[in-house]
Amino acid sequence: MPHAIVTGASSGIGEAIVTELLVNGWQVTGLSRSKVTRDNEGFRSVQVDMTDEPALIRAIADIAIPDALVHAAGLMAAAPVGDINLGVSSRLWSLHVRAAEILASHFAPEMGAGGRIVLIGSRTSRGAANRSQYVATKAALVAMARSWAIELAARGVTVNVVAPGATETPMLSQPGREASKPVMPPIGRLIKPQEVAALTAYLLSPQAAAITGQEMVICGGASLF
């Protein structure tokens, strides 16, 4: 039975990915700030604040090398240039980028052929008004994924980014993004977390072995404009 580590497992996209993988027969270790209880013997919850680097390093020390690593934990903040809060920037970077570095540096060197890494990015990674703090971290994920993909390709380990547009999750309405409201995609509805989870699950499958170093956008047509 394959084993995946999924961050942000308590809600939103991370929670949907955990559900999708469990249904598909994976064992899942879920990392999140809050403890998660599931009626499934294949799931293990690890409670950790991923912006606390020493705590994260301790939390993953005894986790077995997984077949897949999915970094879905996320935080949204919006502010125009001139109103940027450097403390917020630091927290975004710690959660999105630094946590990904810690996880990949710990697990990727020991992953065997067929290993998979998926980072949850954003369709705004190429720029969005009033979201430079958030966008900068998501752009960094793409650069890291492409770099790691080059390094790991010969070993049969793939690294990709799944980049959703406005997705129907609690993060969409959380405080801190008043300067940049979500925009309804052209398809007339928000992206469903389950749709992001389904694409992620495909990238973890053997059928996706030839896909690596890519940013897979799922945005309901928002990126067309």
N, C-alpha and C positions, 0 to 999 in steps of 0.2 A: 504493500500500500504506500503510494507516494506521500511525502510529507512537505507541507508548505508553511512558511512563516509569513503571517500577514499583519502588518501594523495598522493602527486605526481600526481595530476589530470591533469596537463597541458601537459604532454608528455609521450611517451614511454609506459611502462606497466601500469602505473596508468591511463593514458588516455584510454587505451584499456579496462581496467576494468570498468571505468565509462561508456563507450559505451555499453559494454556487459550488465551491470546491468540496464541501462536505457531501452535497448531493451527488457529486461526481466520484465519490469514493476516496477522497484525500483525507489524510490526517492533517489537522491544522493547529498550529500554535499561534494564538492571537495575542498581539501586544497592544495595550491600550492603557490610558490613565486610570480608567475605572475597571473593576473586575467584571468579567462577562461570564454569565452562567448559561449554558446550553445543554439541552437534553440530548447529547450526542457524545458517545464515548470517544469519538475521534477528535474531539476538540479539547484543547488545553488553553487556559487563560493565564497570561503573565501580565501583572499590573506594574506599569512603569511609566514615568514621565520622560518621554524621549528627548525633551530639551535638557534634561539633566544627564550630561555625558557620562559621569562616573556611574550613575545608577543604571543607565542603559548598558554599559559595558558589563556590569555585574549581572544584570538580568539575563543577558544572552550567553554568559560564560558556560552554562551547563546545558544549553540547548543543542541537540544533535544537529550535525550538518544537514540542511534540508535539500530536497530536490528542487524547491522553488522558494524564492524570496520576493514578496510583494510589499512595497512600501507605499501604503495608502493613507497614512496619517497626514492630516492637513489642517491648516489654519488660514483664514482669509483676513486681510486688512487692506483698506483703501485710503489713500490720502494724496492730494496733489503735491507736486514738488513745491517746497517751501513750508509744507506742513508735515513733512515726514518725521515720524518719531523713531529715533535710532534704536530705542529699546525694543520697539515692535519689530523693526528690521532684524535685530539680533535674534529675536525669538523665532521669526519666520525662517531665518537661515538655519538656526539650530534644528528645528523640526523637519524642514523639507530636505535640506542639503547635508548638514553635518550628521544627522541620524542615518541618512542613506550611506554616507561614507563609512560610518562606524559599522553598520550592518554588513555592507559589501566587503569591507576590509577583513572582517572576522570570518565570514562564511564563504565568499567566492573562491579564495585560494584552495579550498578543500572540496569544492563542488566537482562532481564527475561529469562525464559526457551525458548530455541530456539535461543538465542543470539550466534553470531559468531564473532570470531576474526581471521583474517588471516594476517600474516606478510610475506612480500616478502623477501626471503633470497637469497641464492646462492648455487649452487651445489658445490662451492669451500669451503663450511663451514668446511670441514675436513682438509683443508690445500692446499695451492697453492704457488709455488715459486714466490717470488717478490711481493706478495700481502698480506703480513701478517697483515697490518693495516686494510685492507678491510675485510679480512677473519675473523679476530678477532671479528669484529662487527657482522658478519653474524652468526658466531658460537654462539655468545651471544644471538642472537634472538632465536635460537633453544633451548638453555637452558632456556630462559625466557618462551617460549611458552610451553615447557613441564611442567615447574613449575606452570604456570598459569592454564594449562589444569587440573592438579591435584586439584588445589584449586577450580576450577569452575565446575568440572564435575557433582557434585551432584546437581547443580542448572540448569543443562541442557545447559550450555554455553560451546561451543567448542573453542579450540585455536589450530591453525595449522600454519605451515610454508610452503609456496610454494617456491621451490628453483630452479630457472631456470639456465640453462647453458647459453652459449653465445646467446644473444637475439638481434634481429634486432631493436635496439633503438638508439637514439642519444647518449646515454651514452657509447655505445660501441666504439665510435671514439672520445670521448671528450679528451682534453688535460689532461695529468697527468698519463696516463697508458702506456707510451712508454716502460717502463721496463718489461711489461707483455702484449704482444699482445694477442687478442682473438684467440682461436683455433677453427677451424671449426669442428662441431660435426661429428661423423661417418655417420650420415644420409646424409651428403653432403650439408647441408644448415643450416643457423642459425634458432634458435627457433623464431617463430612469436609471437609478443605480444598478439595477439588474442588467441593463444593456452594457454598462461599463464592465460589470462583472463577467458577462458572457464573453466579451472581447478579451479580457484578461485571461480567462480560463483557456481560451483558444491559444493564446500566446504561450501558455504553459504546457500545451499538449505536444505530443511527438510530431503532429502534422505541421507545427509551426517551426520546425527545426531550421528552416532556411531563412527565417525572418529575424534579423538582429540589427541593432543600431538604429532602429526606426522610431519615429514619433507618430503614433497612430491616433489621428484626431477623430473624435466622435462628438459632433457638435450640432447635429440637426441642420446643417447648412450655414451656420453662423460664420464660418471661416471663408465663405464665398464672397463676403462683402468687406 
